[in-house]
Amino acid sequence: MSVGIQKHWEGLRLFQFKKHLELQIPMGPSFNCWLGKNGSGKTNALDALYYLCMTKSYFHFTDQYTPTQGKEECSVKAWGHQGEQPFEILLTLRRPGKKQIEINGKAIEKLSGHIGWQPIVVIAPQDSILITEGSEERRKWWDAAISQTQTAYLQWLIQYNHLLLQRNAYLKNNARSFIDPESLLLYDEMMAPLSVQIGEARKQFLNDFIPLFQDIYAHVTGQAESVNLVWESDVYTEDILPIWKAKMEKDRLAERTTSGLHKDDLLFELNHMPIKKMGSQGQQKSFLIALKLAQMIYTQQNTQSNVILLLDDIQDKLDGHRLKNLLSWLKKNLKGQVVITDTDTSRIPELLREIEIDPTCHIFES
């Protein structure tokens, strides 16, 4: 898909958002440095930008603690231009969880329909859970990466998960009585075509993504190590209906649906071995950085919008030489804007000026 009219974000305003009672930040057209001591609210501001693009927090599972402590509501507003046309986007959040997004004064009817309006990729210390935690975390990343490039995929996923919740509720409510095969079949026949569509989209994503990821990993590390993402699924290559029928008794005992694409996993491999077990801390960090950079490039290539890249405390992952190489690579390859946080107010701006980039900097006061 060819790249269309690009969005250029020019400013961000936070009101009663986490630790910021009120804060306004200018945004430059390419590299932005948000600088300040630990606890000054840099990551909170990054999360505000992520909220505007993805309708939720990157760092927390709930909106409960998003308004400043003691406040009942918060808002985030940003503005800029798409081509010659100005845009303004506003997110408001009220306890106990009412959320709304407006673009140029018009409310978005379904928040899920907003995903992909502005693709965004984050590299943060919390990304380590993709390696250390279970399959759910990797599936979330996988699904989000596809959803930002395929609107239909997110809708399939929402429908599948809604039916899955209903199927699981039926199993739980009838676990000690009688499971009617015909009742389960009603759910299964609605979920099966969605399963096929989701599986095909995941397959196509990996076919396109893995070579890109492998190339970027080699560039980031300068090593000849082999890396791969291996899709582990017990259902994708088979007709799901007979599988669900055969697992009915197991599902009844478990009180949930034990097979399906909701159980898929992505195995992260280094030299054909699990990186969780065999990779050093440095190799794991490089793996995750390459994974996210590949997501950025994949998204640029498959959408009509540029990408916002958020780098939170990236200096903790890379030494000075590798960090400079990364910034040089981004200068050549990023079609969008990047925001970098750091506790040192001069380190990253100086590195950027060495490669002839004049960053837009904002200093966060403690």
SVG drawing of the C-alpha trace seen along z (x, -y; Angstrom):
<svg xmlns="http://www.w3.org/2000/svg" viewBox="-28 -24 59 60">
<polyline fill="none" stroke="black" stroke-width="0.4" points="0.0,0.0 1.5,-3.3 2.2,-6.0 -0.5,-8.7 -0.7,-12.1 1.4,-12.2 0.3,-13.5 2.7,-15.8 1.9,-16.3 2.8,-19.8 1.8,-19.8 0.4,-17.8 -1.6,-19.1 -2.3,-17.0 -4.9,-18.0 -5.1,-16.1 -3.4,-13.1 -1.6,-11.0 1.0,-13.2 0.4,-16.2 -2.2,-18.6 -1.5,-20.6 1.3,-20.3 1.8,-21.4 4.6,-20.0 5.6,-21.2 6.4,-18.5 8.9,-18.9 8.7,-17.3 11.2,-14.5 13.2,-13.9 11.8,-14.9 13.7,-14.6 11.7,-14.6 14.3,-15.0 14.2,-15.0 14.9,-13.1 13.2,-9.9 9.7,-10.6 9.3,-13.8 6.5,-12.4 8.2,-11.7 6.7,-8.2 3.3,-9.5 3.5,-11.9 4.5,-9.1 1.5,-7.2 -0.8,-10.1 0.4,-10.1 -0.2,-6.3 -3.7,-6.8 -4.5,-9.2 -3.5,-6.6 -4.6,-3.3 -7.4,-4.4 -5.7,-2.8 -2.5,-2.8 0.6,-1.1 1.8,-0.6 -1.3,0.3 -4.3,2.7 -6.9,0.3 -7.9,-3.3 -8.7,-3.5 -5.6,-5.4 -5.2,-7.6 -6.8,-10.7 -4.6,-12.6 -5.2,-11.2 -8.2,-12.9 -9.6,-14.0 -12.6,-12.5 -11.6,-13.2 -8.7,-13.9 -8.0,-14.8 -5.3,-14.7 -5.3,-16.9 -3.0,-17.0 -2.9,-19.0 -1.0,-19.1 -1.5,-18.9 -2.3,-16.2 -1.0,-17.6 -2.4,-21.1 -5.4,-20.2 -5.2,-20.9 -6.3,-18.2 -7.1,-18.2 -7.7,-15.1 -9.1,-15.0 -9.4,-12.2 -11.5,-12.6 -11.7,-10.0 -14.1,-10.2 -14.3,-7.8 -15.4,-5.0 -14.2,-4.5 -16.2,-6.5 -13.9,-7.3 -14.4,-9.4 -12.2,-10.4 -13.0,-13.3 -11.3,-14.3 -11.9,-17.8 -14.8,-18.0 -16.5,-14.8 -16.8,-11.9 -15.6,-8.5 -18.6,-6.1 -16.6,-3.0 -13.2,-3.2 -12.0,-0.1 -12.6,-1.9 -9.9,-4.5 -7.1,-1.9 -4.7,-2.6 -5.7,-6.3 -2.2,-7.0 0.1,-4.0 2.4,-4.0 5.2,-1.7 6.8,-1.7 10.1,-0.5 10.2,-0.5 11.8,1.4 8.4,3.2 8.8,5.0 10.9,7.7 7.6,9.4 7.3,10.5 10.2,12.9 9.7,13.6 5.9,14.0 3.4,16.4 1.8,16.6 -0.8,14.0 1.7,11.1 3.1,12.2 -0.3,12.6 -1.3,9.1 1.8,7.7 1.1,9.8 -2.6,8.8 -1.9,5.1 0.8,5.1 -1.7,6.5 -4.6,4.4 -2.8,1.2 -2.4,2.2 -5.7,4.1 -8.9,2.6 -10.9,5.8 -8.5,7.9 -9.4,6.1 -13.1,6.5 -12.7,10.3 -10.8,10.5 -13.4,8.6 -16.2,10.8 -14.2,14.0 -13.4,13.0 -17.0,12.0 -18.3,15.4 -15.5,17.1 -16.6,15.4 -20.2,16.6 -19.0,20.1 -16.9,20.1 -19.8,18.8 -22.0,21.6 -19.4,24.2 -19.0,22.8 -22.7,22.5 -23.4,26.1 -20.2,27.8 -22.0,29.8 -25.1,30.6 -25.6,31.3 -23.6,29.9 -25.8,29.7 -23.6,30.4 -26.0,28.5 -25.8,25.4 -22.0,25.5 -22.2,26.1 -24.0,22.8 -21.0,20.9 -18.6,23.1 -20.2,22.5 -20.0,18.7 -16.4,18.8 -15.0,21.1 -15.0,18.7 -13.5,16.0 -10.8,18.4 -9.9,19.0 -9.8,15.2 -7.7,14.5 -5.3,17.4 -4.8,16.3 -4.0,12.8 -1.5,14.0 0.1,16.3 0.5,13.4 1.9,11.1 4.6,13.5 5.5,14.3 6.1,10.6 7.4,9.7 10.0,12.4 12.5,11.6 12.3,7.9 12.9,8.7 15.9,10.9 17.5,8.2 17.1,5.6 18.4,7.8 21.5,8.5 22.0,4.7 21.3,3.8 23.7,6.4 26.3,6.8 26.2,10.5 25.5,13.6 23.1,15.1 20.0,16.7 16.7,15.3 13.2,16.4 9.5,16.2 7.8,19.6 4.0,19.8 2.8,22.5 -0.9,23.4 -2.9,26.6 -5.7,25.6 -4.6,23.3 -3.8,26.0 -6.9,28.1 -10.7,27.8 -11.5,26.3 -15.1,27.8 -14.0,31.4 -11.3,30.3 -13.9,28.4 -16.3,31.4 -13.5,33.8 -12.5,31.5 -16.0,31.1 -15.5,33.2 -12.1,31.6 -13.7,28.2 -16.5,29.2 -14.0,30.2 -11.9,27.1 -15.0,24.9 -13.4,23.0 -12.5,23.5 -9.1,25.3 -8.3,25.1 -8.4,22.4 -6.5,19.4 -6.9,17.7 -4.2,20.2 -1.6,19.5 1.9,18.6 4.9,17.0 8.1,18.7 11.1,16.3 14.2,18.2 17.9,17.4 20.1,19.9 17.1,22.3 16.7,22.3 14.3,20.4 15.8,17.0 14.2,17.0 16.4,19.8 19.5,19.4 19.8,15.7 21.9,13.3 20.4,10.1 22.1,8.2 20.8,10.6 17.3,10.4 17.4,6.6 18.7,6.5 16.0,9.1 13.2,6.8 14.6,3.7 14.8,5.4 11.3,6.7 9.8,3.3 11.9,1.6 10.7,4.3 7.1,3.5 7.7,-0.2 9.0,0.6 6.3,3.1 3.6,0.6 5.1,-2.1 5.1,0.2 1.5,1.4 -0.4,-1.7 -1.2,-5.1 0.2,-6.9 3.5,-7.6 4.5,-6.1 5.1,-7.6 8.0,-5.8 8.3,-6.2 11.6,-5.2 11.4,-5.1 14.7,-5.0 16.4,-3.5 19.8,-4.3 19.4,-1.6 19.4,1.0 22.3,-0.3 25.8,-1.7 26.7,-5.0 28.1,-3.5 25.0,-1.3 22.7,-4.1 24.3,-6.4 24.0,-3.7 20.3,-3.3 19.7,-7.1 21.5,-7.1 19.4,-4.2 16.2,-5.9 17.3,-9.1 17.4,-7.0 14.4,-4.8 11.8,-6.4 9.0,-8.2 7.4,-9.9 8.2,-11.3 10.1,-9.9 10.0,-10.8 13.0,-9.7 13.1,-10.0 16.2,-10.3 17.3,-11.3 20.4,-13.0 19.4,-16.4 22.4,-16.5 23.3,-13.0 20.8,-12.2 20.6,-15.8 24.4,-15.8 24.3,-12.4 21.6,-13.7 23.5,-16.9 26.6,-14.7 24.5,-13.1 23.2,-16.5 19.7,-16.4 18.4,-19.3 15.9,-17.8 13.0,-19.5 13.6,-19.2 11.3,-19.6 12.6,-19.6 10.4,-18.0 10.6,-19.6 10.6,-17.3"/>
</svg>
